[in-house]
Amino acid sequence: MPLIKSLGLIFPALLLLTPASRAAEGYDFTARYKFDYLRNASGGLALGNRSLGNVDLQLSVDGDKAFHLPGASAFVYVLGDHGGRPNDLVGSLGGLDNIEVPAPAWKLYEAWVQQEFASGKVSVLAGLHDLNSEFYATETSALFLNPTYGIGTEMAGSGDNGPSIFPTTGLAARLLAKPFAQGYFEAAIFDGVPGEVGNPKGTHVRLGKGDGSLLVAEGGILGRREGRLAAGAWTYTARKPDFVTGLPARSQGAYFLYDRALVIEGAGTADPKTLLSGFARIGFTAGDVDRFEYAWSAGLVWHEMDRKMSSDSACRKQP
């Protein structure tokens, strides 16, 4: 019941804060809907079709414009998912569709505040937060449908209820520093068991005894052509039985990623366009505590095709 009441207050507020009417005051509202339809035509566990959808309602607040608080910002994200589970037909360990959830649900997915210091070189964030929105993320891979191209499978499968990622997040505190123009370092502490184990519906914020924390850190270099070259490491403070010895051990791991533009049209000009970009990532876990020892992925995206399709669509809409 508390969840229903909270969403009942959030929805009217979000719908009133449209970009046209409130953007100048520091409020930016975004609404998106995604729909997927998949069919398993052969193999797997069973033949059949599944459809599923995802609703994203997001509100960003510029603290300087809205409340005269320089460097402050806030973010609220309401998530709604419905439909079937296509992976039940296939049985993939890494999942099949990145909007598939255990059960249809509405939830408060993110709600955090952030404060910048030193002209934006340092920032502190606290609240409900999606780990993969900042850590272990490659922009080029975000286009792909399979969950493997989000956070690495080896880290996604860790923890008693997964890390703080889609579709269940937990409380977090994050520090981000940019010591030089293209370099960054970030570290965060997350609830070790986000949500409620066995109950995927609703928003559950509980810091249970024995849950521990998930500690994660990442550092790297950012650049327009170089993209992102980074390395990260993570560990859970709570111990769990080793699959082999049965003795308590920590779940921990490390990852490396590279994401960059490979072909740029008009490089060196005021309006460069990326034609081809690529990414590569690999991650490892330590010991026999987690389901996956390692996972890797790589891919290419040809952006010119996307631009031509958008241009053709715009032409067809003209009278």
C-alpha positions as CSV (number, residue, x, y, z in Angstrom):
1,M,0.0,0.0,0.0
2,P,2.8,2.6,0.7
3,L,4.2,2.0,-2.8
4,I,0.8,2.6,-4.4
5,K,0.4,5.8,-2.5
6,S,3.8,7.1,-3.3
7,L,3.3,6.4,-7.1
8,G,-0.1,8.1,-6.9
9,L,1.7,11.3,-5.8
10,I,4.6,10.9,-8.2
11,F,2.7,10.4,-11.4
12,P,0.6,13.6,-11.4
13,A,3.7,15.6,-10.5
14,L,5.7,14.2,-13.4
15,L,2.9,14.7,-15.9
16,L,2.6,18.4,-15.0
17,L,6.3,19.0,-15.4
18,T,6.5,19.0,-19.2
19,P,9.7,20.2,-20.9
20,A,7.8,23.0,-22.7
21,S,6.4,24.5,-19.5
22,R,9.0,23.8,-16.8
23,A,12.4,23.3,-18.5
24,A,13.4,26.9,-18.0
25,E,12.7,26.5,-14.3
26,G,15.1,23.5,-14.0
27,Y,12.7,20.6,-14.4
28,D,13.1,18.2,-17.3
29,F,10.5,15.3,-17.7
30,T,11.0,12.4,-20.1
31,A,8.6,9.6,-20.9
32,R,9.5,6.6,-23.0
33,Y,7.8,3.3,-23.9
34,K,9.6,0.3,-25.4
35,F,7.8,-2.8,-26.8
36,D,9.5,-6.1,-27.9
37,Y,8.0,-9.1,-29.5
38,L,10.1,-12.3,-29.8
39,R,9.6,-15.8,-31.1
40,N,11.6,-18.9,-30.4
41,A,11.3,-20.7,-33.7
42,S,13.4,-23.7,-32.9
43,G,15.5,-25.3,-30.2
44,G,15.6,-24.0,-26.6
45,L,13.0,-25.2,-24.0
46,A,9.8,-24.6,-25.9
47,L,8.6,-23.0,-29.1
48,G,6.4,-19.9,-28.8
49,N,6.0,-16.1,-28.8
50,R,6.4,-13.6,-26.0
51,S,5.7,-9.8,-26.0
52,L,6.9,-7.4,-23.3
53,G,6.9,-3.7,-22.6
54,N,8.8,-1.1,-20.5
55,V,7.7,2.3,-19.3
56,D,10.3,4.9,-18.2
57,L,9.2,8.1,-16.5
58,Q,12.1,10.3,-15.5
59,L,12.3,13.7,-13.9
60,S,15.6,15.6,-13.7
61,V,15.9,18.7,-11.5
62,D,18.6,21.4,-11.9
63,G,19.1,22.6,-8.4
64,D,20.6,26.0,-9.4
65,K,17.6,26.9,-11.6
66,A,14.9,25.4,-9.4
67,F,16.1,26.2,-5.9
68,H,19.1,28.5,-6.4
69,L,21.5,25.8,-5.2
70,P,24.5,25.9,-7.5
71,G,25.9,22.5,-8.3
72,A,22.9,20.6,-6.9
73,S,20.7,18.2,-8.9
74,A,18.2,15.5,-8.4
75,F,16.7,12.6,-10.3
76,V,13.5,10.5,-10.0
77,Y,12.8,7.5,-12.1
78,V,9.6,5.5,-12.1
79,L,9.8,2.2,-13.9
80,G,6.9,0.0,-15.2
81,D,7.2,-3.4,-16.9
82,H,4.7,-5.8,-18.2
83,G,4.4,-8.8,-20.5
84,G,5.9,-12.3,-20.8
85,R,9.3,-13.8,-20.2
86,P,10.9,-14.9,-23.5
87,N,13.8,-16.5,-21.8
88,D,11.4,-19.1,-20.4
89,L,11.3,-20.4,-23.9
90,V,15.1,-20.3,-24.5
91,G,16.7,-21.0,-21.1
92,S,19.7,-18.7,-21.6
93,L,21.9,-18.2,-18.5
94,G,22.6,-14.6,-19.5
95,G,19.0,-13.7,-20.4
96,L,17.5,-12.8,-23.8
97,D,15.9,-9.4,-23.6
98,N,17.1,-6.5,-21.6
99,I,13.6,-5.4,-20.5
100,E,12.5,-8.8,-19.3
101,V,11.6,-8.9,-15.6
102,P,10.6,-11.8,-13.2
103,A,7.1,-10.3,-12.8
104,P,5.1,-7.3,-14.1
105,A,5.5,-4.4,-11.7
106,W,5.6,-0.6,-11.1
107,K,8.4,0.7,-8.9
108,L,10.4,3.7,-7.9
109,Y,13.6,2.7,-9.6
110,E,15.9,5.7,-8.9
111,A,15.6,8.6,-6.6
112,W,18.8,10.5,-5.8
113,V,20.4,13.8,-5.1
114,Q,23.8,15.0,-6.2
115,Q,26.1,17.9,-5.3
116,E,29.1,19.1,-7.3
117,F,32.1,20.8,-5.9
118,A,35.3,22.4,-7.2
119,S,33.7,23.6,-10.4
120,G,32.3,20.2,-11.2
121,K,35.5,18.3,-10.7
122,V,34.1,16.4,-7.7
123,S,30.5,15.3,-7.1
124,V,28.8,13.3,-4.4
125,L,25.5,11.3,-5.0
126,A,23.2,9.6,-2.6
127,G,19.9,7.7,-2.9
128,L,18.4,4.8,-4.9
129,H,20.8,4.4,-7.8
130,D,21.4,2.1,-10.8
131,L,25.0,0.9,-10.6
132,N,25.2,0.3,-14.3
133,S,24.2,3.9,-15.2
134,E,27.8,4.8,-14.3
135,F,29.9,1.7,-13.7
136,Y,30.8,-1.1,-16.2
137,A,29.0,0.8,-19.0
138,T,29.8,1.2,-22.7
139,E,27.8,3.6,-24.8
140,T,28.1,1.7,-28.1
141,S,26.7,-1.6,-26.6
142,A,23.6,0.2,-25.3
143,L,21.9,-0.3,-28.6
144,F,21.8,-4.1,-28.4
145,L,18.8,-6.0,-27.1
146,N,20.6,-8.8,-25.2
147,P,21.3,-8.2,-21.5
148,T,24.9,-9.4,-22.1
149,Y,25.7,-6.0,-23.6
150,G,24.6,-4.1,-20.5
151,I,26.6,-4.9,-17.3
152,G,28.9,-7.9,-17.7
153,T,27.2,-11.2,-17.1
154,E,29.6,-12.3,-14.4
155,M,28.8,-9.3,-12.2
156,A,25.1,-9.3,-13.1
157,G,24.9,-12.8,-11.6
158,S,26.6,-11.9,-8.4
159,G,25.0,-11.3,-5.0
160,D,21.9,-12.8,-3.3
161,N,19.6,-10.6,-5.3
162,G,22.0,-9.3,-7.9
163,P,23.8,-5.9,-7.7
164,S,21.8,-2.7,-7.8
165,I,20.8,-2.8,-11.5
166,F,17.7,-3.3,-13.6
167,P,15.1,-4.2,-12.5
168,T,15.9,-3.8,-8.7
169,T,18.0,-1.0,-7.2
170,G,19.2,-0.3,-3.7
171,L,20.5,2.6,-1.6
172,A,23.9,3.9,-2.6
173,A,26.5,6.7,-2.0
174,R,28.9,7.6,-4.8
175,L,32.0,9.8,-5.1
176,L,33.2,11.0,-8.6
177,A,36.4,12.9,-9.2
178,K,37.9,14.3,-12.4
179,P,41.5,15.1,-11.5
180,F,42.4,16.1,-15.1
181,A,40.6,17.0,-18.3
182,Q,40.0,13.5,-19.6
183,G,40.5,11.4,-16.5
184,Y,38.0,10.2,-13.9
185,F,37.8,8.0,-10.8
186,E,34.6,7.0,-9.1
187,A,33.8,4.8,-6.1
188,A,30.6,3.8,-4.5
189,I,29.0,1.7,-1.7
190,F,25.7,0.0,-2.5
191,D,23.2,-2.1,-0.4
192,G,24.6,-5.6,-0.6
193,V,21.1,-7.1,-1.1
194,P,18.9,-4.6,-3.0
195,G,15.1,-5.0,-2.9
196,E,13.6,-8.1,-1.2
197,V,14.8,-11.6,-2.2
198,G,11.9,-13.5,-3.8
199,N,9.6,-10.5,-4.1
200,P,10.3,-8.6,-7.5
201,K,7.2,-6.4,-7.2
202,G,7.3,-2.9,-5.8
203,T,10.1,-0.9,-4.2
204,H,11.7,-2.4,-1.1
205,V,14.4,-0.5,0.7
206,R,15.8,-2.6,3.5
207,L,19.2,-2.7,5.1
208,G,19.0,-6.1,6.7
209,K,21.4,-7.5,9.2
210,G,24.0,-9.6,7.4
211,D,23.3,-8.1,4.0
212,G,26.6,-6.3,3.9
213,S,27.5,-3.8,1.2
214,L,28.8,-3.9,-2.4
215,L,31.9,-1.8,-2.9
216,V,32.8,-0.8,-6.5
217,A,35.4,1.5,-8.0
218,E,36.3,2.5,-11.6
219,G,38.9,4.7,-13.2
220,G,39.6,5.6,-16.7
221,I,40.1,8.1,-19.5
222,L,37.4,9.8,-21.6
223,G,37.8,11.3,-25.0
224,R,35.7,12.1,-28.0
225,R,37.5,9.7,-30.4
226,E,39.1,7.6,-27.7
227,G,35.7,7.1,-26.1
228,R,36.2,5.3,-22.8
229,L,39.1,3.2,-21.6
230,A,38.5,2.0,-18.1
231,A,39.1,-0.6,-15.4
232,G,37.1,-1.4,-12.3
233,A,36.9,-3.7,-9.3
234,W,34.1,-4.8,-7.0
235,T,33.6,-6.8,-3.8
236,Y,30.8,-7.8,-1.4
237,T,31.6,-7.3,2.3
238,A,29.3,-10.2,3.3
239,R,30.6,-13.7,2.8
240,K,28.8,-16.7,1.3
241,P,29.7,-20.4,1.0
242,D,32.2,-21.4,-1.6
243,F,30.7,-23.9,-4.1
244,V,33.7,-26.3,-3.7
245,T,34.8,-26.0,-0.1
246,G,31.6,-24.7,1.6
247,L,33.7,-22.3,3.5
248,P,32.7,-18.6,3.7
249,A,34.3,-16.5,1.0
250,R,33.8,-13.1,-0.6
251,S,32.2,-12.5,-4.0
252,Q,34.5,-10.2,-5.9
253,G,35.8,-9.4,-9.3
254,A,37.4,-7.0,-11.8
255,Y,36.6,-5.8,-15.3
256,F,38.2,-3.9,-18.3
257,L,36.4,-2.0,-21.0
258,Y,37.1,0.0,-24.2
259,D,34.6,2.0,-26.1
260,R,35.5,4.3,-29.0
261,A,34.6,5.9,-32.3
262,L,36.5,4.0,-35.1
263,V,35.5,6.1,-38.1
264,I,34.7,9.8,-37.9
265,E,33.4,12.0,-40.7
266,G,34.7,15.5,-40.6
267,A,37.3,14.8,-37.8
268,G,38.8,18.1,-36.7
269,T,35.9,20.2,-37.8
270,A,33.2,21.9,-35.7
271,D,30.7,19.2,-36.5
272,P,32.3,15.7,-36.6
273,K,30.0,12.7,-37.1
274,T,30.8,9.2,-35.9
275,L,30.2,6.6,-38.6
276,L,31.5,3.5,-36.9
277,S,32.1,2.8,-33.2
278,G,33.2,-0.4,-31.4
279,F,33.4,-1.7,-27.9
280,A,35.1,-4.6,-26.0
281,R,34.8,-5.7,-22.4
282,I,35.9,-8.6,-20.2
283,G,35.3,-9.3,-16.6
284,F,36.4,-11.9,-14.1
285,T,35.2,-13.2,-10.7
286,A,37.5,-14.6,-8.0
287,G,37.1,-18.0,-6.4
288,D,34.1,-20.4,-6.6
289,V,31.5,-18.1,-5.0
290,D,29.8,-16.8,-8.2
291,R,28.0,-18.6,-11.0
292,F,30.2,-17.2,-13.8
293,E,34.0,-17.2,-13.7
294,Y,34.3,-14.7,-16.5
295,A,32.4,-13.0,-19.4
296,W,33.4,-11.0,-22.4
297,S,31.6,-9.2,-25.2
298,A,32.6,-7.1,-28.2
299,G,30.7,-5.4,-31.1
300,L,30.5,-2.7,-33.8
301,V,27.8,-0.2,-34.6
302,W,27.5,1.5,-38.0
303,H,25.8,4.9,-37.2
304,E,25.3,6.1,-40.8
305,M,22.4,3.6,-41.3
306,D,20.6,5.0,-38.2
307,R,20.9,8.6,-39.6
308,K,19.7,7.6,-43.1
309,M,16.7,5.8,-41.6
310,S,15.8,8.8,-39.5
311,S,16.2,11.1,-42.5
312,D,13.9,8.9,-44.6
313,S,11.3,8.8,-41.9
314,A,11.4,12.6,-41.6
315,C,11.0,13.0,-45.4
316,R,7.9,10.8,-45.4
317,K,6.2,12.9,-42.7
318,Q,6.5,16.1,-44.9
319,P,3.3,17.0,-46.8
